[in-house]
């Protein structure tokens, strides 16, 4: 793209931008400095930066050395970042002056970091400022990078809370860029709103797909994410053509974004993924942005994306939006507990074989083995599938429908209960804004289904009345017996509902 569209804006952030020619030059200079600092092919280099143009330069500068970049969240606890650094064997960080205070807290932890690039201040380790980087040559480096080499390692919390590193290769990253570019017909005139930080997989559309197409990625500053009205103004001012985020950001735009006052006709795609989008909020959003095509994006971070569902019309309020169909270069299986294929219409675990599949989990061979399923249709030629842990079924139209998580399926009094299905019924209630469902266990007593709900502004409903309403849609054994009310639901840094924290709070509340 630097050769084809040298003057095109590759990335924009606030009032600043960098062209493709400028990005290529900056990445080459950074790569030369990293190699001078001792970075070798196969190393892991941390990116300790918030949303900025520098983060884009760091991504490509690190990959040009043959090393893999590891995005870190400066707002996360220092102990968590230290765990990732030590687990991944990171010795060098690329950072910026805006992260100084977080860096100082991080360096109080026991880490092997010996060099920080992008910082002038003395931090007790070697620091290399931007002036030194700029003095390096901007020529292309002669580093041979193969498609199976690691490109980036993205850490996500496992079920135990201990972060696990998902290793993606140049092949899987480029495959995602090609497939998403083709599916959404991304072209050089497109401008994407990159809402997700670098350490979340949704960001790869902005950092991989858009550069492949010669398009522009508009990185959203943190300040705009806190004020939906400002965010909608940014969408209008930047004339964004594609939006991609978790549903929460879009729900906030519907509720407090003053969409009726904005001219958003430039938007042609609104993509959402990460968790189910309650249909009642989606219907409101589609009315507010009638010219855009809306699409449900599905895929765990281990495969980035594998299915899509384009909405030609608003969904029914009481029905969830399907996951849809698999995209190109991808194959799926829906299997039972014994890994046997289930019939169409039956629920089973989704297994995915795709070009975007991760290489594995960093330094966790047993976990990698556990989450991969291998079969041989042709003797000696293994076909590797990723076990998503998601329960789905194929409907009469051939679309996959999400039924919940395998680890969110519980058995109480002999009944199999899908907690996500109960949440779906709750969020469809006209008086309920959001809901989270979990299992409450007390002193060895029979487990109970509990729910925490947020009531819609201007509405009022009691627990008994809500339980009565739910009885119209849920069997008695799966209706929540404990209901608590809250102004907000705690969420993870990715914007997803934090079920672990909700369960912890609920257990404390019901013990009183």
GIBEL-V241696 format. One record per backbone hydrogen bond with DSSP energy under -0.5 kcal/mol. CO is the residue of the C=O (numbers start at 1). NH is the residue of the N-H. If there is no record, write none. Layout:
# GIBEL-V241696
co=<CO	CO>
nh=<NH	NH>
This chain:
# GIBEL-V241696
co=<1	5	5	6	8	10	11	12	13	16	18	18	19	20	21	22	23	24	25	26	27	28	29	30	31	32	33	34	35	40	43	44	44	45	46	46	47	47	48	52	53	54	55	56	57	58	59	60	61	62	62	63	66	68	69	70	72	72	73	77	77	78	79	80	81	82	83	84	85	85	91	91	92	93	93	94	96	97	99	100	101	102	103	105	106	109	114	115	116	116	117	121	125	126	128	128	129	130	131	133	141	142	143	144	146	147	149	151	152	153	154	156	158	162	164	164	165	165	166	166	167	167	168	168	169	170	171	172	173	174	175	176	177	178	179	180	181	182	187	190	191	191	192	192	193	193	194	197	200	201	202	203	203	204	204	205	208	209	210	210	211	216	216	217	217	218	219	221	221	222	222	223	224	227	227	228	229	230	231	232	233	234	235	236	241	241	242	243	244	245	246	246	247	248	249	250	251	252	253	258	259	262	264	268	269	270	271	272	276	278	278	279	280	281	282	283	284	285	287	289	293	294	295	295	296	297	298	298	300	300	302	303	306	307	308	309	310	311	316	324	325	327	329	331	333	333	334	335	336	340	343	348	349	349	350	351	352	353	354	360	361	364	365	366	367	368	369	371	373	375	377	378	380	381	382	383	383	385	386	386	389	390	391	391	392	393	393	394	395	399	400	400	401	404	405	406	408	408	410	410	412	415	415	417	417	418	419	420	421	422	423	424	426	429	431	434	436	438	439	440	442	448	448	449	449	450	451	452	453	453	454	454	456	462	463	464	465	466	467	469	470	470	475	475	482	484	490	492	496	497	498	499	500	501	502	503	504	505	506	507	508	509>
nh=<5	8	20	21	20	217	18	219	16	13	10	11	23	24	25	26	27	28	29	30	31	32	33	34	35	36	37	39	38	43	68	91	92	70	48	94	49	72	96	56	57	58	59	60	61	62	63	64	65	65	67	66	42	45	153	47	49	74	76	80	81	82	83	84	85	86	87	88	89	90	114	115	46	95	117	48	99	100	103	104	105	106	107	108	109	111	126	93	119	128	95	123	123	116	118	119	133	134	135	136	143	144	145	146	149	171	170	69	168	155	166	164	161	158	156	166	167	362	154	168	359	360	151	152	173	174	175	176	177	178	179	180	181	182	183	184	186	185	190	216	241	242	194	218	195	244	220	200	203	204	205	206	207	208	209	210	212	213	214	215	214	192	218	12	219	194	14	224	225	225	226	226	227	230	231	232	233	234	235	236	237	238	240	239	268	269	193	271	195	273	249	250	251	252	253	254	255	256	257	261	262	264	267	293	243	295	245	297	278	281	282	283	284	285	286	287	288	289	290	292	270	311	272	297	309	274	306	307	303	304	358	305	327	298	325	296	312	294	319	400	308	330	355	353	335	351	342	349	339	336	346	392	335	351	388	333	386	331	357	167	364	368	369	370	371	372	372	387	385	383	379	381	382	378	384	375	385	373	352	388	406	350	403	404	348	395	401	345	398	395	323	324	393	391	408	409	410	419	412	417	415	412	417	410	419	422	423	424	425	426	427	428	429	432	456	454	452	450	441	448	445	440	450	481	482	438	484	436	455	486	433	434	459	466	467	468	469	470	471	472	473	474	478	479	451	453	498	495	492	499	502	503	504	505	506	507	508	509	510	511	512	512>
